């Protein structure tokens, strides 16, 4: 990322966002924890299922983009919010923008005032 790049936080689906979030998770967890295809396939399947049933009135999906490329995301799954509470899922920030406060921006966008 160059110094002129602008980080944009957006709520809702963006074309290619599902694949990019899966890529970010797969790369991070493989590199840092040795996770493989089973984990990446699980993220792909569950994120796709979530997005297929996404309801803007109860769920949230925010992305952080740099120059149009998704570099981070956070998801709030509210399908069982009344029973067990909402579930924070698929929170990830690429190495390219780690340390710039983007994770905090995503947390705030998702409604967390302190973290």
C-alpha positions in Angstrom: 0.0 0.0 0.0 1.4 3.4 -0.9 1.1 6.5 1.2 -1.6 7.9 -1.1 -3.9 4.9 -0.7 -7.2 5.4 1.0 -8.8 2.8 3.2 -12.5 2.5 2.7 -14.9 0.8 5.1 -18.1 -0.4 3.5 -21.1 -2.3 4.8 -22.7 -5.0 2.7 -21.6 -7.3 -0.1 -19.0 -6.3 -2.7 -18.3 -8.4 -5.8 -15.4 -10.7 -5.0 -15.5 -10.1 -1.3 -16.5 -13.7 -0.3 -13.5 -15.1 -2.2 -11.1 -12.4 -0.9 -12.2 -13.0 2.8 -11.7 -16.7 2.3 -8.2 -16.1 0.8 -7.2 -13.8 3.7 -8.3 -16.4 6.2 -6.7 -19.3 4.4 -3.4 -17.5 4.0 -3.2 -16.2 7.6 -4.2 -19.5 9.3 -2.0 -21.6 7.1 1.1 -19.4 7.6 0.6 -18.9 11.4 -1.2 -22.0 12.5 -0.6 -24.7 9.9 -4.3 -24.9 8.9 -5.0 -26.4 5.5 -7.7 -27.2 3.1 -10.3 -28.4 5.6 -10.2 -25.0 7.4 -10.3 -22.9 4.2 -13.1 -25.0 2.8 -15.0 -24.5 6.1 -14.6 -20.7 5.9 -15.7 -20.7 2.2 -18.7 -22.9 2.9 -19.9 -21.1 6.0 -19.3 -17.6 4.8 -21.1 -18.4 1.5 -24.1 -19.8 3.5 -24.1 -16.7 5.7 -24.1 -14.4 2.7 -26.9 -16.4 1.1 -29.1 -15.8 4.1 -27.8 -12.3 4.9 -30.4 -10.0 6.3 -29.3 -6.3 6.7 -31.8 -5.9 9.6 -30.0 -8.4 11.8 -26.6 -9.2 10.3 -23.5 -7.2 9.3 -20.7 -7.6 6.8 -18.1 -4.9 6.6 -15.1 -4.8 4.4 -12.0 -2.6 4.4 -10.7 -1.9 0.9 -7.6 -0.3 -0.4 -7.7 0.9 -4.0 -10.7 -1.3 -4.6 -9.2 -4.5 -3.2 -10.7 -6.0 0.0 -7.9 -6.1 2.6 -10.0 -6.9 5.7 -13.5 -7.8 6.9 -15.6 -8.4 9.9 -19.0 -10.1 10.1 -21.8 -10.1 12.7 -24.1 -13.1 12.4 -27.3 -12.2 14.1 -29.4 -15.2 13.1 -29.6 -16.4 16.8 -29.2 -13.0 18.4 -32.5 -13.4 20.4 -31.5 -16.8 21.7 -27.7 -16.8 22.3 -26.6 -13.4 21.0 -25.0 -12.3 17.8 -21.8 -13.9 16.7 -18.7 -12.1 15.6 -17.1 -14.1 12.7 -14.6 -13.8 9.9 -12.6 -10.9 11.3 -9.4 -10.6 9.4 -7.0 -7.9 8.2 -4.3 -8.5 5.6 -0.6 -8.2 6.4 -0.5 -5.2 4.0 -2.6 -3.0 6.3 -2.0 -4.5 9.7 -0.8 -1.9 12.3 -2.7 0.9 10.6 -5.8 0.8 12.9 -8.0 -0.9 10.3 -9.0 -3.6 12.7 -10.2 -1.0 15.1 -12.1 0.8 12.3 -13.8 -2.5 11.4 -14.7 -3.2 15.1 -16.2 0.3 15.4 -18.2 -0.1 12.2 -19.6 -3.4 13.6 -20.8 -1.6 16.7 -17.9 -2.2 19.2 -17.0 1.0 21.0 -14.1 -0.4 22.9 -12.0 -3.5 22.2 
